[in-house]
Amino acid sequence: MQKTSERSMPKISMGIGSLLFTLLLAVMVEPRFAQVLPQGYAIGAAAIVAVVFLLSVALHEVAHALVAHAFGARVCEIALTVYGGHTTYEGPRLKPVRSMLISLAGPGTNAILALVLSAFSQSLTPAFMNSGSAALLMVAIACQFLATLNWALAIFNVMPGLPMDGGRAFEALLRASGVNSARATIITGWTGRVIAVAVVAVPLLLALLNGTYPSPIWIVWSVLIALSLFQGASQAIAHARLLEEADMLHTSHVSREVRRLSNAATVGRERAYVERGGLYVDSDDVVLAPGAEVEQAPDDYPVHAVLTPLVKASVLEGRPEGSDLLAAMQADEAPAYLVRNDAGLVESVIFAEDVARALNARG
């Protein structure tokens, strides 16, 4: 994403789905703890696991946000959802190495949390051996289980498929290796689709080979996660294919001539241009078009009197082409964009509808 720089606080949200996931996680792990802990302590361990794991997911997203902010991006939102979380940010186009660091910051945070939780659990063992306290055992078991969950979260997220963090890092690595950005996204998107299928297929296959069956809750949850991953990967692939089509776009193919409106301009001087529907732009970057009364207007009539406002335009910085043009338009959505020449003077206007029409024609 391309817009930068104002440093406002990001939107922070937590959907009801994340709370339901926390409750579901506690329900799923409590029977396991009940095998080694008294009933009340088993519920306590399950509650600790659910709450701290939710915090682990939040820290994962905060790590993405902090590294993105350090590289000059504006963090827009940190959200916790039923499938985990996501962080959105916008800023200057990042070099591949920086993109990789942002992507890997989340899994790296979970790996660090896993090490800390495991060390803390082990530090409680001598105290439990001396006291036999069920409370200490509860905390130690919960922390060890949380360490395992954080390792799982870290490893799962570094898998090289979109929309996972590892997919974004792999995508950046491909770009650094000279692969076209759109092609890199398509490769990692297809890898993400394969991983999504494996999320369901591999546990089922392993269970069948062992002569057991996963719990219905686990099957439903894995299917939901797989569908989310597959949808995210498919959206990335569709966007990349749009960018591939956009690479064929050239500013000259979708732009129209436009002139700066001068108060001194008369219909007589500009008649040929006005009668063929020539466009103007005023000092407020509003694009104007001639109305039907042009033919009847006398030569000394001011041009601005026969013009009708069309749209307020944004100004494109530089002269982007291809996918860079589309990215610039997506970063600053507007109905029209003014293009400057090498001298910095506005020479043409690009209408968003013309670009959409050109892309649809290619598709």
C-alpha positions as CSV (number, residue, x, y, z in Angstrom):
1,M,0.0,0.0,0.0
2,Q,1.2,3.5,-0.8
3,K,-0.1,6.2,1.5
4,T,2.1,7.3,4.3
5,S,2.9,9.3,7.0
6,E,0.5,10.7,9.5
7,R,1.1,8.9,12.8
8,S,-2.4,8.3,14.2
9,M,-3.2,5.5,16.5
10,P,-4.3,2.3,14.7
11,K,-7.8,1.0,15.1
12,I,-7.8,-1.9,17.5
13,S,-10.6,-4.4,17.4
14,M,-11.5,-7.8,18.7
15,G,-14.4,-9.7,17.1
16,I,-16.8,-11.9,19.0
17,G,-15.3,-14.8,17.1
18,S,-12.0,-14.4,18.9
19,L,-13.8,-14.7,22.3
20,L,-15.7,-17.8,21.0
21,F,-12.4,-19.3,20.0
22,T,-11.0,-18.6,23.5
23,L,-14.0,-20.4,25.0
24,L,-13.7,-23.3,22.6
25,L,-10.0,-23.7,23.2
26,A,-10.7,-23.9,27.0
27,V,-13.4,-26.6,26.4
28,M,-11.1,-28.6,24.2
29,V,-8.1,-28.7,26.5
30,E,-9.8,-29.1,29.9
31,P,-10.3,-32.9,29.6
32,R,-6.6,-33.3,28.9
33,F,-5.7,-31.4,32.1
34,A,-8.3,-33.3,34.1
35,Q,-6.2,-36.4,33.6
36,V,-3.5,-35.0,35.8
37,L,-5.1,-32.3,37.9
38,P,-8.1,-32.1,40.3
39,Q,-11.2,-30.9,38.6
40,G,-11.1,-27.3,39.7
41,Y,-7.5,-26.9,38.9
42,A,-8.0,-28.5,35.4
43,I,-10.6,-25.8,34.7
44,G,-8.1,-23.2,36.0
45,A,-5.4,-24.5,33.7
46,A,-7.8,-24.4,30.7
47,A,-8.7,-20.8,31.5
48,I,-5.1,-19.8,31.7
49,V,-4.3,-21.4,28.4
50,A,-7.2,-19.8,26.6
51,V,-6.6,-16.3,27.9
52,V,-2.8,-16.3,27.5
53,F,-3.1,-17.8,24.0
54,L,-5.4,-15.0,23.0
55,L,-2.7,-12.6,24.4
56,S,-0.1,-14.5,22.4
57,V,-2.1,-13.9,19.2
58,A,-2.4,-10.2,20.1
59,L,1.4,-9.9,20.7
60,H,1.9,-11.6,17.3
61,E,0.0,-8.8,15.6
62,V,1.5,-6.0,17.7
63,A,5.0,-7.3,16.6
64,H,3.9,-6.9,12.9
65,A,2.6,-3.4,13.7
66,L,5.8,-2.2,15.5
67,V,8.2,-3.4,12.8
68,A,6.0,-1.9,10.1
69,H,5.9,1.4,12.0
70,A,9.7,1.3,12.4
71,F,10.0,1.1,8.6
72,G,7.8,4.2,8.1
73,A,4.4,2.7,7.5
74,R,1.2,3.9,9.1
75,V,-0.5,1.1,10.9
76,C,-4.2,1.2,10.2
77,E,-5.7,-1.6,12.2
78,I,-4.8,-4.5,14.5
79,A,-7.7,-7.0,14.7
80,L,-8.2,-10.2,16.5
81,T,-10.6,-12.6,14.7
82,V,-12.0,-16.1,14.9
83,Y,-9.1,-17.3,12.8
84,G,-6.4,-15.5,14.7
85,G,-5.7,-11.9,13.7
86,H,-4.4,-9.5,11.1
87,T,-2.6,-6.2,10.9
88,T,-3.1,-3.7,8.1
89,Y,-0.7,-0.9,7.3
90,E,0.0,1.5,4.5
91,G,3.2,3.4,3.5
92,P,6.0,3.6,0.9
93,R,6.6,0.5,-1.1
94,L,9.0,-1.6,1.0
95,K,12.2,-3.3,-0.1
96,P,11.9,-7.1,0.0
97,V,14.1,-7.5,3.1
98,R,11.9,-5.1,5.1
99,S,8.8,-6.9,3.9
100,M,10.3,-10.1,5.1
101,L,11.1,-8.7,8.5
102,I,7.6,-7.3,9.0
103,S,6.1,-10.7,8.0
104,L,8.4,-12.8,10.3
105,A,8.1,-10.5,13.3
106,G,4.8,-12.2,14.3
107,P,6.1,-15.8,14.2
108,G,9.3,-14.7,15.8
109,T,7.4,-13.2,18.7
110,N,5.6,-16.5,19.2
111,A,8.9,-18.4,19.2
112,I,10.2,-16.1,21.9
113,L,7.1,-16.5,23.9
114,A,7.4,-20.3,23.6
115,L,10.9,-20.2,25.0
116,V,9.9,-17.9,27.9
117,L,6.9,-20.0,28.8
118,S,8.8,-23.3,28.6
119,A,11.6,-21.8,30.8
120,F,9.0,-20.5,33.3
121,S,7.3,-23.9,33.5
122,Q,10.6,-25.7,34.1
123,S,11.5,-23.2,36.8
124,L,8.3,-24.1,38.7
125,T,9.1,-27.8,38.8
126,P,11.5,-27.7,41.8
127,A,9.0,-25.7,43.8
128,F,6.2,-28.1,43.0
129,M,8.4,-31.1,44.0
130,N,9.1,-29.5,47.3
131,S,5.6,-28.4,48.1
132,G,3.3,-30.7,46.1
133,S,1.1,-27.7,45.4
134,A,-1.6,-28.4,42.9
135,A,-1.7,-24.7,42.1
136,L,2.0,-24.7,41.1
137,L,1.4,-27.8,39.0
138,M,-1.6,-26.1,37.3
139,V,0.5,-23.1,36.3
140,A,3.4,-25.3,35.2
141,I,1.3,-27.5,33.0
142,A,-0.6,-24.6,31.5
143,C,2.7,-22.8,30.7
144,Q,4.2,-25.9,29.1
145,F,1.1,-26.4,27.0
146,L,1.1,-22.7,26.0
147,A,4.7,-23.1,24.9
148,T,3.7,-25.9,22.6
149,L,0.8,-23.8,21.2
150,N,3.1,-20.9,20.5
151,W,5.6,-23.1,18.8
152,A,2.7,-24.5,16.7
153,L,1.5,-20.9,15.9
154,A,5.1,-19.9,14.9
155,I,5.7,-22.9,12.7
156,F,2.3,-22.8,11.0
157,N,2.7,-19.1,10.3
158,V,6.1,-19.5,8.6
159,M,4.7,-21.9,6.1
160,P,5.5,-20.4,2.6
161,G,2.0,-19.9,1.4
162,L,-0.4,-16.9,1.4
163,P,-2.1,-15.5,3.4
164,M,0.3,-16.7,6.1
165,D,3.2,-14.7,7.2
166,G,5.7,-17.2,5.7
167,G,3.9,-16.7,2.4
168,R,4.5,-13.0,2.5
169,A,8.1,-13.5,3.4
170,F,8.5,-16.1,0.6
171,E,6.8,-13.7,-1.8
172,A,9.3,-11.0,-0.8
173,L,12.2,-13.4,-1.2
174,L,11.0,-14.3,-4.7
175,R,10.8,-10.6,-5.6
176,A,14.3,-10.1,-4.3
177,S,15.4,-12.9,-6.6
178,G,14.1,-11.1,-9.6
179,V,10.6,-12.7,-9.9
180,N,7.9,-10.4,-11.1
181,S,5.7,-9.2,-8.2
182,A,2.5,-10.6,-9.6
183,R,4.1,-13.9,-10.5
184,A,5.6,-14.2,-6.9
185,T,2.1,-13.6,-5.5
186,I,0.6,-16.3,-7.7
187,I,3.2,-18.8,-6.7
188,T,2.8,-18.2,-3.0
189,G,-1.0,-18.1,-3.4
190,W,-1.0,-21.6,-5.0
191,T,1.3,-22.8,-2.2
192,G,-1.3,-21.4,0.3
193,R,-4.1,-23.3,-1.4
194,V,-2.1,-26.6,-1.1
195,I,-1.5,-25.9,2.6
196,A,-5.2,-25.1,3.2
197,V,-6.1,-28.5,1.8
198,A,-3.3,-30.2,3.9
199,V,-4.7,-28.6,7.1
200,V,-7.7,-30.9,6.8
201,A,-6.3,-33.8,4.8
202,V,-3.1,-34.5,6.8
203,P,-4.6,-34.9,10.3
204,L,-7.4,-37.1,8.9
205,L,-4.9,-39.3,7.1
206,L,-2.7,-39.6,10.1
207,A,-5.7,-40.5,12.3
208,L,-6.9,-43.1,9.9
209,L,-3.4,-44.7,9.7
210,N,-3.4,-44.9,13.5
211,G,-6.9,-46.4,13.6
212,T,-8.4,-43.4,15.4
213,Y,-10.7,-40.5,14.5
214,P,-10.2,-36.8,15.3
215,S,-12.9,-35.2,17.5
216,P,-15.8,-33.6,15.6
217,I,-14.9,-30.2,17.1
218,W,-11.3,-30.5,15.7
219,I,-12.7,-31.5,12.3
220,V,-15.1,-28.6,12.1
221,W,-12.4,-26.1,13.3
222,S,-9.8,-27.4,10.8
223,V,-12.3,-27.1,8.0
224,L,-13.1,-23.5,8.9
225,I,-9.4,-22.6,9.1
226,A,-8.7,-24.4,5.8
227,L,-11.6,-22.5,4.1
228,S,-10.3,-19.2,5.4
229,L,-6.8,-19.9,4.2
230,F,-8.0,-21.1,0.8
231,Q,-10.2,-18.0,0.4
232,G,-7.3,-15.7,1.4
233,A,-4.9,-17.4,-1.1
234,S,-7.5,-17.2,-3.9
235,Q,-8.0,-13.5,-3.3
236,A,-4.3,-13.0,-3.5
237,I,-4.1,-14.9,-6.8
238,A,-7.0,-12.9,-8.3
239,H,-5.3,-9.6,-7.3
240,A,-2.0,-10.8,-8.7
241,R,-3.7,-11.7,-12.0
242,L,-5.2,-8.2,-12.1
243,L,-1.7,-6.8,-11.6
244,E,-0.5,-8.9,-14.5
245,E,-3.1,-7.4,-16.7
246,A,-2.2,-4.0,-15.3
247,D,1.4,-4.5,-16.4
248,M,0.1,-4.2,-20.0
249,L,-1.5,-0.8,-19.2
250,H,0.3,2.4,-20.3
251,T,-0.7,5.9,-19.3
252,S,-0.9,7.0,-22.9
253,H,-3.6,4.3,-23.6
254,V,-6.0,5.4,-20.9
255,S,-5.3,9.1,-20.5
256,R,-7.1,12.0,-22.1
257,E,-5.6,15.5,-22.9
258,V,-6.5,18.2,-20.4
259,R,-5.7,21.9,-20.2
260,R,-5.4,24.2,-17.3
261,L,-8.3,26.6,-17.3
262,S,-7.3,30.2,-17.8
263,N,-9.7,33.0,-17.0
264,A,-8.5,34.9,-20.1
265,A,-9.3,32.0,-22.5
266,T,-12.2,32.7,-24.8
267,V,-14.4,30.4,-26.9
268,G,-13.0,32.0,-30.1
269,R,-9.4,31.0,-29.2
270,E,-10.4,27.6,-27.9
271,R,-13.3,26.7,-30.2
272,A,-11.7,23.8,-32.1
273,Y,-10.6,22.2,-28.8
274,V,-13.8,22.9,-27.0
275,E,-16.0,21.6,-29.9
276,R,-14.3,18.3,-30.0
277,G,-15.0,17.8,-26.2
278,G,-11.7,18.9,-24.9
279,L,-11.3,18.8,-21.1
280,Y,-10.1,21.4,-18.7
281,V,-8.9,21.4,-15.1
282,D,-9.3,24.4,-12.7
283,S,-7.1,25.6,-9.9
284,D,-8.9,23.2,-7.5
285,D,-8.1,20.2,-9.7
286,V,-11.7,19.8,-10.8
287,V,-12.1,18.4,-14.3
288,L,-14.5,20.3,-16.5
289,A,-16.1,19.4,-19.8
290,P,-17.9,21.6,-22.4
291,G,-21.7,21.7,-22.4
292,A,-24.1,21.7,-25.3
293,E,-24.2,25.5,-25.7
294,V,-20.7,25.7,-27.1
295,E,-21.8,25.9,-30.7
296,Q,-24.0,28.9,-30.0
297,A,-21.4,30.7,-27.8
298,P,-19.9,33.9,-29.3
299,D,-16.2,34.1,-29.8
300,D,-15.6,36.6,-27.0
301,Y,-17.4,34.4,-24.5
302,P,-15.2,33.1,-21.7
303,V,-14.4,29.4,-21.9
304,H,-15.3,28.8,-18.2
305,A,-18.8,29.9,-18.9
306,V,-19.5,26.9,-21.2
307,L,-17.8,24.3,-19.0
308,T,-19.5,21.9,-16.6
309,P,-17.7,20.3,-13.6
310,L,-17.2,16.5,-13.9
311,V,-15.1,15.2,-11.0
312,K,-12.5,16.3,-8.4
313,A,-9.2,14.7,-9.5
314,S,-6.2,13.5,-7.5
315,V,-2.7,14.2,-8.8
316,L,-0.4,11.2,-9.7
317,E,3.1,11.6,-8.4
318,G,5.6,10.8,-11.1
319,R,4.4,9.0,-14.3
320,P,3.6,5.5,-13.1
321,E,3.0,2.8,-15.7
322,G,1.5,-0.7,-15.7
323,S,1.0,-2.2,-12.2
324,D,2.6,0.8,-10.6
325,L,-0.2,2.9,-12.1
326,L,-2.8,0.6,-10.7
327,A,-1.1,0.5,-7.3
328,A,-1.0,4.3,-7.2
329,M,-4.7,4.5,-8.0
330,Q,-5.6,1.9,-5.3
331,A,-3.5,3.8,-2.7
332,D,-5.4,7.0,-3.4
333,E,-8.9,6.1,-4.7
334,A,-10.5,8.8,-6.8
335,P,-12.7,9.0,-9.9
336,A,-9.9,10.8,-11.9
337,Y,-6.1,11.4,-11.8
338,L,-4.1,14.2,-13.2
339,V,-0.8,13.4,-14.9
340,R,2.1,15.9,-15.0
341,N,4.7,16.1,-17.7
342,D,8.5,16.3,-17.0
343,A,8.1,20.1,-16.4
344,G,5.6,19.5,-13.7
345,L,2.6,20.8,-15.7
346,V,-0.6,18.9,-15.9
347,E,-1.0,17.4,-19.4
348,S,-3.5,14.6,-19.2
349,V,-6.2,13.1,-17.0
350,I,-6.9,9.4,-16.3
351,F,-10.5,8.4,-15.4
352,A,-10.8,5.4,-13.2
353,E,-13.7,4.0,-15.3
354,D,-11.4,4.1,-18.4
355,V,-8.8,2.0,-16.5
356,A,-11.5,-0.5,-15.4
357,R,-12.8,-0.7,-18.9
358,A,-9.3,-1.4,-20.3
359,L,-8.7,-4.1,-17.7
360,N,-12.0,-5.8,-18.3
361,A,-11.3,-5.8,-22.1
362,R,-8.0,-7.6,-21.5
363,G,-9.6,-10.0,-19.1
